[in-house]
């Protein structure tokens, strides 16, 4: 799977909806390719009182539901088409799912790719 194909899948996942009580979802779409080559997707959910989760976490949940834990490549796309780096919570989430996800290639703006471990220096967990 190429970076641009994964981008297109993430962008096509976006479906912005307004929810009850000033909530929103679907402004961000995420697509990830698992180590085995399967593609999983997710959207963000933003609710009142800081409830909700990121699109990356939704895609990871989809992957886990299918019995996989290792992410080969991941991209998150905002509704305007911009590529978003994963937030700190999502970065931590990925390595706590499986420490091998430190090698996950994260697609950044301009389709630059770097391994997750470069976005998480000075780890607090034993990753050796």
N, C-alpha and C positions, 0 to 999 in steps of 0.2 A: 504494500500500500504506500503510495507516495504522500508527501506532505500536503500537496494540493488536493488530493482525493480525500484525505482525512479532514482538511479544512472545509471542503464542500459538504461532507456529511455533517460536521458540527454546525455549519451555517444553516443547513436544511432542517436541523433539529429545532431551531429557534421558532417559538410560537408564543409571542407575548400575550399574556392574558391578565386581566385585572380580576383579583379575587376579593372576597369579602373583607371588610374591616381594613381597607387601604393596603391589602396585600397584592403582590404581583408575582408572576412567574414567567419563565421562558424568555427573558431578555438575553440570557447567555446560554449557548449550547456548547456541549463538550462531546468530543469523540475520542475514544482511546482504542489503540490496537493492543491486544493482549500478546503475551509471549507466543501463544499458539497461532496468532494471526486473526483471531476473531475481533470484530468491531463491536464496541459497546458505547451507548450514548446516554446523555442526561441533560436536564435543564435545571436552572437555578429556581429556588423558591424563596421569596422574601416576604415575610409576614411581620406583623406588629411584635413589639417586645423582643426584637432580635431573634425571633424564631425563623427557622428555615435552613436552607443549606445551599451550597454552591453546585454548579453544574458538574464540576469534576467529581464531587462526592456522589452525586446521583449516577454518573457513569460508572464509577467504581462499584457502587452498590449493584448495578446491573451486572457487572463482571462477576462479582462475588456470588450473586444469585445463580450463576452458571458454573460455579465451582472453580473459578480461576482467581489467582492472586497476583500475578506478575504482569506489569504493564511495560510494553515495548516502547510505545510512543503516545503522547497525549497532546491535545490542543483544545483551547477554549476560545470561543468567538462571541463577541458582543453583537447585539442586534444591528449595529451600523456596519458590521463586517470587520471591525478591528479585532486583532488577535490579542488576548489577554493572558499575561503570565498568571499562574496559579497563586493565590494568596498564601500567606504563611500557614494558615490552618490546613489548606489542601496539601501543601508540600509535606507537612508533618503527617497528615492522614495517609498519604501514599506510602511513606516508609514504615508506618506502624502496621499497615496491612501486610507488607512483606519487605524486609530490609533489602532484598535484591532490587526493589524499585528505586534505589539510589541511582541505578543505571538507566532508568527511564529517560528517554529523550523527550524533552519538553520543547514544543514548538513555540517560539517567541515571535514578536512582531518582525516583519520582513522575512519570515520563514527561517529565521536563525534557529538552530537546534543546539541545545546544550543538555548534558545529563543533569538530572535532578540534584545529584550530589554537589554540583557547582552552585546551586541555588540555596543549599543548606550547609554552609560551612560550620565548623565547630559543633558537630552533632553531640547531643547529650546522651544518646543511646549507644550501646556497643554495636557497631556495624561491621566489625571484622569477622 
